[in-house]
Amino acid sequence: MTHAIVAGQAGGPEVLSYVPVERPVPGPGQLLIQVAAAGVNFIDTYKRSGVYKVQYPFTPGSEAAGTVVGLGAGVTAFAEGDRIATAEGADCYAGFALVDEDKALPVPEGLDDATAAALPLQGLTAHYLINSTFKVEAGHNVLLHAGAGGVGLLLIQLLKAKGARVITTVSTDGKEALALGAGADHVLRYDGFGKAVRDLTDGKGVDVVYDGVGKDTFDDSLSALRVRGTLALFGAASGPVPPVDPQRLNAGGSLFLTRPTMAHYLQDARERRWRSDEIFAAAADGSLKVRIGARYPLAAARQAHEDLEGRRTTGKVLLVP
Ligand SMILES: NC(=O)c1ccc[n+]([C@@H]2O[C@H](COP(=O)([O-])OP(=O)(O)OC[C@H]3O[C@@H](n4cnc5c(N)ncnc54)[C@H](OP(=O)(O)O)[C@@H]3O)[C@@H](O)[C@H]2O)c1
């Protein structure tokens, strides 16, 4: 017997319960891992609340790190005792979880379990956003929102390593200090950020905006772009963006709008390996700092969701079984 978090229906954090469950049994091509830590991501809250459609009862969590303790038929690439992490798991808010062999990332020597659990989903996201959604180069002006968040702190560091000029938004002085510490060149509040960005770029606007806030920032994000700039709308922490009139992109300067999601940037083993090798190597050699802002016992998943949605967290949020 072990424990997992279960949402019996769509709703607020109060639908999350800590319940006893059977230990899962690995099917063909699957690994059973003992979860050392599970990552909490904003997408978990969309699935819990019903913004994204899932079947209930539902156990959140697509990110974890742990030790392989069981192998399904046909598994060849891993053995019991290996340490792995994943950004593409399911039911990871649990003591034990199943991971498809092809979605398991070997954890390099020297990377601790908490960092291995904290990095995959937000790290792979930051990687694809700046290398593939819009290829950032030295000298580009970049705006990203929620700079002290999980994705935000990683994005700032990876963008600075490419030689970009980084402008970010945050809601508090404490978050501002974190964003500056990660290397941001300019840290703004949300109020009037479109105009502030224009002022910082001689009236031109930035080459790209990475917007995971959504509803509250969307229109001002478009107004912060240069002619033919790109808005990568990659999330909706403040709520979903209403339908957009394409004419708005014309008026803004022949703008590009994309709504990327991680699965489409992890199309095959080569792509998964390229991105995960780079982010794990950067974390292992210390050039990419992974801030774990909060760790909760698994049983306190409800509190973790309340704090994430209440903008009280910074960096990565982990659950520890
Ligand atoms: N498309 C993808 O592949 C992908 C993958 C991973 C994550 N994401 C998205 O990336 C975004 C960031 O995810 P994360 O897990 O790293 O979360 P996070 O940034 O650690 O937390 C969300 C942050 O958004 C900001 N925010 C602004 N308005 C908000 C509001 N009304 N309610 C709540 N938060 C608000 C808050 O920072 P301030 O207080 O500083 O504003 C908050 O801390 C989310 O939208 C998530 O869905 C997308």
The ligand as a Gaussian input file, in Angstrom:
#p B3LYP/6-31G(d) Opt

LIG

0 1
 N        3.169000      25.531000     -22.954000
 C        4.034000      24.821000     -22.263000
 O        4.705000      23.928000     -22.827000
 C        4.223000      25.119000     -20.810000
 C        5.071000      24.336000     -20.020000
 C        5.293000      24.714000     -18.686000
 C        4.639000      25.830000     -18.163000
 N        3.777000      26.519000     -18.951000
 C        3.092000      27.715000     -18.451000
 O        4.062000      28.613000     -17.974000
 C        3.496000      29.449000     -16.982000
 C        4.402000      29.424000     -15.764000
 O        4.343000      28.129000     -15.188000
 P        5.120000      27.814000     -13.836000
 O        4.731000      26.434000     -13.463000
 O        6.550000      28.174000     -13.986000
 O        4.407000      28.815000     -12.833000
 P        5.051000      30.072000     -12.074000
 O        5.550000      31.032000     -13.108000
 O        5.976000      29.591000     -11.045000
 O        3.773000      30.670000     -11.369000
 C        2.901000      31.469000     -12.080000
 C        3.241000      32.962000     -11.901000
 O        2.440000      33.701000     -12.804000
 C        2.300000      35.001000     -12.302000
 N        0.907000      35.443000     -12.402000
 C        0.507000      36.583000     -13.005000
 N       -0.801000      36.721000     -12.891000
 C       -1.259000      35.673000     -12.190000
 C       -2.546000      35.285000     -11.722000
 N       -3.637000      36.029000     -11.959000
 N       -2.658000      34.143000     -11.006000
 C       -1.604000      33.381000     -10.758000
 N       -0.335000      33.699000     -11.168000
 C       -0.175000      34.845000     -11.877000
 C        2.753000      34.973000     -10.824000
 O        3.995000      35.657000     -10.735000
 P        3.942000      37.236000     -10.333000
 O        3.289000      37.263000      -8.981000
 O        5.333000      37.701000     -10.345000
 O        3.092000      37.846000     -11.391000
 C        2.907000      33.503000     -10.530000
 O        3.899000      33.251000      -9.565000
 C        2.085000      28.890000     -16.722000
 O        1.171000      29.631000     -17.470000
 C        2.176000      27.482000     -17.277000
 O        0.927000      26.982000     -17.685000
 C        3.564000      26.179000     -20.251000

